Amino acid sequence: MQNLSFNKHPHEIFEHWYLQSQGRAEGQKLKQKIKIKSQTLIKNLFTQIVPSLDRMNQNAFVLATANKSGQPSSRVVLLKEYSPKGYVFYTNYNSDKAQDLITNPVASLNFFWAYPTRQVRIVGDVQKVSYEHSSRYWDSRPKGSQEGALASDQSKKIKDYSDLEDSLKSVHEQFKGQKIPCPKHWGGFIVSPKCYEFWQAMPNRLHKRTQFKLNTNGSWDKAFLSP
Ligand SMILES: Cc1cc2nc3c(=O)[nH]c(=O)nc-3n(C[C@H](O)[C@H](O)[C@H](O)COP(=O)(O)O)c2cc1C
């Protein structure tokens, strides 16, 4: 597996690792790289392994937030956009996580990829993306996902699962044959990074940990941490 020196902007390292986790990094063309004589093996690789990489939610990460008393909580969400400016995920703005982020707009993100074994930790300040930005992503979602998002009052108690199914049915009826506009209580958050840690498994547990911290000049201070 091609590695990357840490003499890069941390976002570039993130992107490289992220794409590698999905077999999509530059120079990682599985077809060319793996010289396998058997055509059957190649066929299996592309029909079974590559699609299963997609299903492995390589864009999933653990999002940790804290409420205003400092009580932490974490859950998995999906990374939908990324750039050096930040990392974007979408959610219900009335959910517990969103309420944490509105009152305490900092978050810690944790990506774990099993092969090669890597972890990326990112800490950053959080803000909502604009309604127009959320709307663009909302419009790209399948209608079923839009209906589900409208039917669910995320993080709130429900009496019975069937209430949720009924709620979905009524949303479905309400918007039959119509476009569903992005609800105001649904949208993205962008996490602007101020600290990264790249962790890579190495033999004898001498794992490599490389930390980048944003300094007051806007550049990144790099340090190596003991595993
Ligand atoms: C693989 C996976 C992906 C998920 N993606 C999202 C997501 O992108 N946005 C979201 O709001 N919840 C997502 N969830 C559900 C959250 O983990 C969580 O249950 C939900 O957002 C409510 O969290 P909260 O009550 O802490 O706000 C995902 C869960 C899993 C297991």
The ligand as an SDF file (V2000), in Angstrom:
LIG
                    3D

 31 33  0  0  0  0  0  0  0  0999 V2000
  -23.2450    4.0120    9.3090 C   0  0  0  0  0  0  0  0  0  0  0  0
  -24.1010    5.0860    9.9520 C   0  0  0  0  0  0  0  0  0  0  0  0
  -24.2440    6.2970    9.3000 C   0  0  0  0  0  0  0  0  0  0  0  0
  -25.0260    7.3000    9.8560 C   0  0  0  0  0  0  0  0  0  0  0  0
  -25.0970    8.5150    9.2330 N   0  0  0  0  0  0  0  0  0  0  0  0
  -25.7790    9.5270    9.8040 C   0  0  0  0  0  0  0  0  0  0  0  0
  -25.7490   10.8310    9.2310 C   0  0  0  0  0  0  0  0  0  0  0  0
  -25.0560   11.1040    8.2280 O   0  0  0  0  0  0  0  0  0  0  0  0
  -26.4920   11.7980    9.8350 N   0  0  0  0  0  0  0  0  0  0  0  0
  -27.2310   11.5650   10.9560 C   0  0  0  0  0  0  0  0  0  0  0  0
  -27.8840   12.4780   11.4450 O   0  0  0  0  0  0  0  0  0  0  0  0
  -27.2490   10.3470   11.5360 N   0  0  0  0  0  0  0  0  0  0  0  0
  -26.5340    9.3230   11.0020 C   0  0  0  0  0  0  0  0  0  0  0  0
  -26.5190    8.0890   11.5980 N   0  0  0  0  0  0  0  0  0  0  0  0
  -27.3130    7.8960   12.8430 C   0  0  0  0  0  0  0  0  0  0  0  0
  -26.5250    8.4580   14.0400 C   0  0  0  0  0  0  0  0  0  0  0  0
  -25.4910    7.5650   14.4100 O   0  0  0  0  0  0  0  0  0  0  0  0
  -27.4290    8.7280   15.2520 C   0  0  0  0  0  0  0  0  0  0  0  0
  -28.1160    7.5720   15.6400 O   0  0  0  0  0  0  0  0  0  0  0  0
  -28.4640    9.8330   14.9680 C   0  0  0  0  0  0  0  0  0  0  0  0
  -27.9250   10.8680   14.1790 O   0  0  0  0  0  0  0  0  0  0  0  0
  -28.9920   10.4300   16.2680 C   0  0  0  0  0  0  0  0  0  0  0  0
  -27.9130   10.9320   17.0120 O   0  0  0  0  0  0  0  0  0  0  0  0
  -28.1310   12.0120   18.1920 P   0  0  0  0  0  0  0  0  0  0  0  0
  -29.3670   11.5590   18.9250 O   0  0  0  0  0  0  0  0  0  0  0  0
  -26.9000   11.9310   19.0150 O   0  0  0  0  0  0  0  0  0  0  0  0
  -28.3110   13.3510   17.5460 O   0  0  0  0  0  0  0  0  0  0  0  0
  -25.7130    7.0700   11.0870 C   0  0  0  0  0  0  0  0  0  0  0  0
  -25.5440    5.8560   11.7370 C   0  0  0  0  0  0  0  0  0  0  0  0
  -24.7390    4.8930   11.1950 C   0  0  0  0  0  0  0  0  0  0  0  0
  -24.5260    3.6000   11.9550 C   0  0  0  0  0  0  0  0  0  0  0  0
  1  2  1  0
  2  3  1  0
  2 30  2  0
  3  4  2  0
  4  5  1  0
  4 28  1  0
  5  6  2  0
  6  7  1  0
  6 13  1  0
  7  8  2  0
  7  9  1  0
  9 10  1  0
 10 11  2  0
 10 12  1  0
 12 13  2  0
 13 14  1  0
 14 15  1  0
 14 28  1  0
 15 16  1  0
 16 17  1  0
 16 18  1  0
 18 19  1  0
 18 20  1  0
 20 21  1  0
 20 22  1  0
 22 23  1  0
 23 24  1  0
 24 25  2  0
 24 26  1  0
 24 27  1  0
 28 29  2  0
 29 30  1  0
 30 31  1  0
M  END
$$$$
